[in-house]
Amino acid sequence: MDQRYIALRMAALALLVLLAVVLPGSLTAAANSAPVASAVGSDSKGAVVVLTDSNFEELVRPATGENGDWLIEFYAPWCGHCKTLAPTWDKLATSLASHPTLHVAKLDATAELSSARRFDVRGFPSILLVSRGRVFEHRGGRSLDALTAFALSSLGKPAAEGAPLPGPPAGWQLALDGFLQLATEVQGVVLRKPLAAAVFALGGALLGVVGTVLLFALCCERAPQEFVRFTDATTGQVRVVPYVRAAASPAPSPATSPIAPAAAAADGRAQKKQQ
């Protein structure tokens, strides 16, 4: 059986095994991912709006304030203080639902790196009010009354008292944040789920093997070269030249070979000289 065909079969089998190991976990992770952010409208009043990097500018409009004022919690899923604040934050959204311009929102700062970097989020939870192109930071208590007082009092303050609205972060900052986050997540997976880490490493090694086999099969594997030896009729020298075989043709016999007449004539003259 052709060696390239065998190599391709092996590569296909290895790829199927890799998909069987990795794909179910990927589908499970996608199914358990966070829901899509809520849109701003009458239906969202009284509910916490979920912000992401992709919808932040469209929903909040921080530079112009066209979509009202936004009280935003920057949280981390693993943060204990954030988990404690979650019920109070939901109650706050309900209690402020009657306010004509104020929206209550939250943003996962560990997943939405661009927004977290933009507002220089360093601790969790961080609570900011974005209003009229300015930013007001909450530094007090996290009770329902304290949060309500902060939101309403900040709206009554002159805009000049707030910090300037920061611009989007540079691309290299996002790349650095993404690399650090990936390193942290890999370390956490290795520490919490060593079996999953081993499966991931095995999948990577298997993928490398698949790539190597495919590269070998498509680029490096060649059939051995055949050569034909004959005696030049003019000079009497023995020459060796490559022979190219047709795909479905049998090996040429000496009688049908294109170099056979010259070789036969040279051999005949040599025999006459010997006689």
Secondary structure by P-SEA (a helix, b strand, c coil): ccaaaaaaaaaaaaaaaaaaccaaaaaaaaaaccccccccccccccbbbbbccccccccccccccccccccccccccccaaaaaaaaaaaaaaaaacccccccccccccccaaaaaaaaccccccbbbbbcccbbbbbcccccaaaaaaaaaaaaaccccccccccccccaaaaaaaaaaaaaaaaaaaaaccaaaaaaaaaaaaaaaaaaaaaaaaccccccbbbbbbbbcccccbbbbbbbbbcccccccccccccaaaaaaaaaaaaaaaac
